[in-house]
Amino acid sequence: MTNTKKIINFFKTVMLYARVGLRGMTPLKGYVMARYWIKTNIFKQNIPWLMEFSVTYSCQCKCPHCSVGEYLDEANKKRQDELSNEQIKDVLAQAVKMGIPKVDFFGGEPLLKSGIIDLVGFGAKKGLYVSITTNAELLTKETTRALKKAGISCINISIDSVSGEKHDSLRGVPGIYKKVLAGIGYCHEEKIPCITSTYVTRNRIINFGKGAADDSQLTQIIALSKELKASGLRILFPIISGRWEKGKELEFTEAEKKLVMDNLDYSFAFIEGAYSVKNGKKTCQSLSGRMFNISPYGDVQLCVTFPQNFGNVKNTSLADVLKDMYNHPTYLKNKGRNTCSTDGLEC
């Protein structure tokens, strides 16, 4: 890719983020975002950009690529250990006080969490840019409308294929594909930014970027997302964790990643935000201090795919746990790495 094309793609990505972000923006959220920029760029404070909050590991699906697959079997047994909604609200308030501007409610399936609409509303009223990542099975018209009223900024919906049969088979839930299509439509009706999300595997990029001969599954998913009037498409590379933990052969080579990155339409699609460019170098956001995960039980982790616990918000403030995490040998040894493969991290 030439430098000129890189610059063009960069501005396309900026415009995509702006288009999605501004639609879910309010004056209070804008203030919180501006405060974050001032603190991190002028006063050089190290504040994460995104708090990924796994509010439950319960899920209806059995996806083979699930990064938290090893937790799901014990989710029902440990449900009594999950953070209460009041505890979650307390953590959200602490995040705002620290200057963290964004939270994504994650899972499992976050819409299975009792009181999730109330949690979205609490975060939004505090000025957080609140998103939710869902498989859409429970994303009815009424739920979408309630999320809109609560102040949701963006809804991320997973889609694995343009074939309903294949999508349902991968998810292990008959009929869920139709609910995905309906959910994206409900978001459009309610004027909520909706990002579709898909994993790319080798079979999905066959012929990708070959012009008229491009009949790849990835190109078909991009076309479907545009047809459904989604706001954009998030692309995730295979992460060797969870149910894919023993699938080292699934991990993309740098050449395969380059193929995808060089041929994307960056005005609509973007590579998973786990990667960012810092000081001219592509780095993992979790290993550059820009994002972290909180488990349903309050454990603070660098990332949901790397379940080493650095503290728990049930008994320690969020600020103190993050301070300990970013001074921990595991983080310091791996800081700035550009891989999401967890087997090579130094602990």
C-alpha positions, -999 to 999 in steps of 0.1 A, spaced: 0 0 0 14 34 -10 18 62 15 -8 82 -4 -33 54 -1 -26 50 36 -33 87 41 -66 85 21 -76 54 41 -68 71 73 -91 101 65 -118 77 54 -116 59 88 -117 92 106 -148 102 87 -164 68 94 -157 72 132 -170 108 131 -201 98 112 -209 70 137 -198 89 168 -215 122 162 -249 104 156 -247 91 191 -233 122 207 -249 146 232 -234 178 247 -225 160 279 -208 131 260 -190 157 239 -177 174 271 -165 140 285 -148 132 251 -131 167 251 -120 163 287 -104 130 278 -85 145 249 -72 174 270 -62 151 299 -44 126 276 -29 150 249 -21 182 269 -16 169 304 -2 135 292 -23 115 316 -25 78 310 -63 71 308 -79 42 290 -102 52 261 -125 22 264 -138 1 293 -152 -32 280 -176 -44 306 -186 -81 304 -217 -79 324 -225 -116 321 -210 -147 305 -244 -163 300 -253 -167 263 -277 -185 240 -251 -191 213 -224 -217 210 -201 -199 186 -169 -218 177 -149 -186 177 -161 -173 211 -133 -157 230 -150 -164 263 -161 -199 255 -143 -215 284 -163 -193 308 -197 -201 294 -200 -236 309 -197 -222 344 -217 -190 338 -249 -203 353 -232 -218 383 -214 -186 391 -243 -162 383 -247 -154 420 -211 -141 420 -218 -115 393 -216 -79 402 -249 -64 412 -263 -36 391 -256 -11 419 -219 -23 420 -218 -19 382 -232 17 385 -205 25 411 -178 13 387 -193 34 359 -193 65 381 -157 58 390 -148 55 353 -164 89 346 -145 105 375 -112 91 361 -120 105 327 -127 73 308 -151 83 280 -165 50 266 -180 18 278 -191 -12 258 -214 -37 275 -202 -71 264 -207 -107 273 -217 -135 269 -249 -118 257 -254 -85 276 -292 -84 268 -295 -114 291 -284 -92 320 -313 -82 341 -315 -44 343 -293 -38 313 -315 -9 300 -312 8 333 -274 4 332 -272 19 297 -293 48 310 -271 54 340 -239 54 320 -254 78 293 -266 102 320 -231 103 334 -218 113 300 -204 80 289 -205 70 252 -223 37 258 -224 9 232 -236 -27 234 -224 -58 216 -252 -83 209 -261 -114 190 -295 -97 184 -317 -126 195 -333 -104 222 -331 -72 202 -368 -67 196 -383 -35 183 -394 -27 219 -359 -33 233 -343 -12 206 -367 16 214 -359 13 251 -322 14 244 -327 45 223 -347 62 251 -320 52 276 -293 70 256 -274 42 238 -248 56 215 -242 26 193 -253 -10 189 -228 -37 176 -245 -67 160 -226 -99 151 -231 -114 116 -212 -145 104 -226 -152 69 -250 -139 43 -265 -174 44 -291 -177 72 -285 -214 74 -247 -210 79 -251 -181 104 -276 -201 124 -254 -232 123 -223 -213 135 -243 -196 163 -261 -228 173 -295 -210 174 -321 -218 147 -337 -186 134 -312 -161 149 -302 -148 114 -336 -134 109 -334 -116 142 -300 -101 132 -316 -87 100 -346 -74 120 -323 -59 147 -303 -40 122 -335 -27 107 -348 -16 142 -316 3 148 -321 21 115 -357 29 123 -347 44 157 -317 62 142 -292 44 164 -258 39 148 -254 2 142 -221 -15 135 -222 -51 121 -193 -72 133 -177 -103 117 -147 -126 121 -127 -132 90 -113 -166 85 -92 -180 56 -123 -193 37 -139 -159 40 -112 -140 22 -107 -163 -8 -106 -140 -39 -109 -109 -17 -95 -78 -34 -96 -94 -69 -118 -68 -85 -146 -83 -107 -135 -118 -96 -141 -110 -59 -168 -133 -48 -154 -136 -13 -177 -141 18 -162 -110 33 -172 -89 3 -207 -104 5 -210 -95 42 -199 -59 35 -225 -57 7 -252 -71 29 -243 -47 57 -246 -17 33 -279 -30 20 -293 -32 55 -282 4 61 -257 -5 89 -234 24 98 -203 3 92 -187 -31 95 -162 -41 122 -138 -68 111 -120 -91 136 -90 -113 129 -90 -147 145 -79 -145 181 -64 -177 195 -83 -178 228 -115 -192 242 -129 -220 219 -101 -212 194 -74 -216 220 -60 -248 204 -65 -235 169 -31 -220 163 -34 -228 126 -63 -204 124 -42 -174 132 -36 -151 102 -2 -145 88 10 -109 83 5 -114 46 -32 -124 51 -38 -94 74 -22 -72 48 -44 -86 21 -75 -76 41 -61 -42 52 -49 -32 17 -83 -39 0 -109 -27 25 -132 2 18 -123 23 48 -153 46 43 -174 17 56 -153 -11 71 -126 -10 98 -103 -35 115 -112 -44 151 -103 -16 174 -79 -39 194 -53 -24 171 -42 12 170 -13 31 155 9 48 182 42 65 174 40 50 139 37 15 152 6 -8 151 0 -19 187 -27 -38 206 -49 -13 224 -49 -34 256 -11 -35 256 -9 3 250 -32 12 279 -62 23 257 -87 -4 267 -93 -30 294 -120 -55 304 -140 -61 336 -155 -96 341 -190 -102 353 -174 -110 387 -155 -77 390 -121 -90 379 -101 -64 359 -82 -78 329 -61 -64 301 -85 -80 277 -113 -106 276 -91 -128 256 -63 -127 282 -80 -136 315 -52 -128 339 -68 -109 368 -51 -78 382 -75 -70 409 -112 -68 417 -135 -38 418 -156 -54 446 -128 -46 471 -105 -21 454 -112 11 435 -110 10 398 -83 36 397 -61 16 421 -66 -17 402 -57 0 369 -26 16 385 -15 -19 397 -22 -35 363 -2 -9 344 27 -13 367 25 -51 367 54 -71 351 30 -88 327 19 -55 312 54 -39 313 70 -69 296 44 -69 268 36 -32 264 34 -21 228 31 -55 213 10 -58 181 -5 -93 185 -37 -106 201 -23 -141 204 -22 -148 241 1 -179 241 32 -158 235 26 -132 262 53 -131 289 37 -135 324 
